[in-house]
Amino acid sequence: METKSNSNSDVNAKWDACLDLTARRVVYSSLGGAFAGLLFFRSPVTRWASIAFGAGIGIGSAYTDCSRLFDASSSSTSATLSAPKTTTETSVSQAAEE
């Protein structure tokens, strides 16, 4: 029974983290778009467009990080990016074949 409650709390923690991350990124990106719109554009339409563009960037980056968080293995508590694993042996063997 404990494993079910642990997995339930793990999913709840991930959702809480994703909602917090999404809210912060949308707000900060929208504020960045508003500042850029005030700085670079005169027309209200382009200012609103820059705010919408900033909000879209915030939503997209939050979605990407949340999908990484949910796709991470259950044993790790945080999602980390890992570089593709390449070994010198494969590059050496490919060079030897040529």
C-alpha positions in Angstrom: 0.0 0.0 0.0 2.9 2.3 0.7 4.2 2.1 -2.9 0.8 3.3 -4.2 0.9 6.3 -1.9 4.5 7.0 -2.8 3.8 6.9 -6.5 0.7 9.0 -5.9 2.6 11.7 -4.0 5.4 11.5 -6.6 2.8 12.3 -9.4 1.3 15.0 -7.3 4.7 16.6 -6.6 5.4 16.5 -10.3 2.1 18.2 -11.2 2.8 20.9 -8.5 6.2 21.5 -9.9 4.9 21.7 -13.5 2.1 24.1 -12.6 4.5 26.3 -10.6 7.0 26.2 -13.5 4.4 27.0 -16.1 2.9 29.9 -14.1 6.3 31.5 -13.5 7.6 31.1 -17.1 4.4 32.4 -18.7 4.4 35.5 -16.4 8.1 36.2 -16.8 8.1 35.7 -20.5 5.0 37.9 -20.9 6.7 40.6 -18.9 9.7 40.3 -21.1 7.5 40.5 -24.2 5.8 43.6 -22.7 9.1 45.3 -22.0 10.4 44.5 -25.5 7.1 45.7 -27.0 7.4 49.0 -25.1 11.0 49.4 -26.0 10.8 48.5 -29.7 7.3 49.0 -31.0 4.9 52.0 -31.2 1.7 50.3 -32.4 -0.4 48.7 -29.7 -1.1 45.7 -31.9 2.6 44.9 -32.2 3.0 45.4 -28.5 0.3 42.9 -27.8 1.8 40.6 -30.3 5.2 40.7 -28.5 3.4 39.9 -25.2 1.6 36.9 -26.9 4.9 35.8 -28.4 6.6 35.9 -25.0 3.7 34.0 -23.4 4.0 31.4 -26.1 7.7 31.0 -25.4 7.0 30.6 -21.7 4.3 27.9 -22.3 6.5 26.1 -24.8 9.5 26.0 -22.5 7.4 24.9 -19.5 5.8 22.2 -21.6 9.2 20.9 -22.7 10.5 20.8 -19.1 7.4 19.2 -17.8 7.4 16.5 -20.4 11.0 15.7 -19.4 10.0 15.6 -15.8 7.2 13.2 -16.4 9.3 11.0 -18.7 12.1 10.7 -16.3 12.6 7.5 -14.5 10.8 7.1 -11.2 14.0 6.5 -9.3 15.4 10.0 -10.0 13.8 13.0 -8.4 14.7 15.6 -10.9 14.9 15.4 -14.7 18.4 16.0 -16.1 19.6 16.3 -19.6 22.2 13.7 -20.6 24.5 14.0 -23.6 24.3 11.2 -26.2 26.7 8.4 -25.2 29.5 8.1 -27.7 32.7 6.2 -27.1 36.0 6.5 -28.8 35.9 2.9 -29.6 33.0 3.4 -32.1 34.7 6.3 -33.7 38.0 4.4 -34.0 36.3 1.4 -35.5 34.4 3.5 -38.0 37.7 5.2 -39.0 39.4 1.8 -39.4 36.6 0.6 -41.7 37.2 3.5 -44.1 
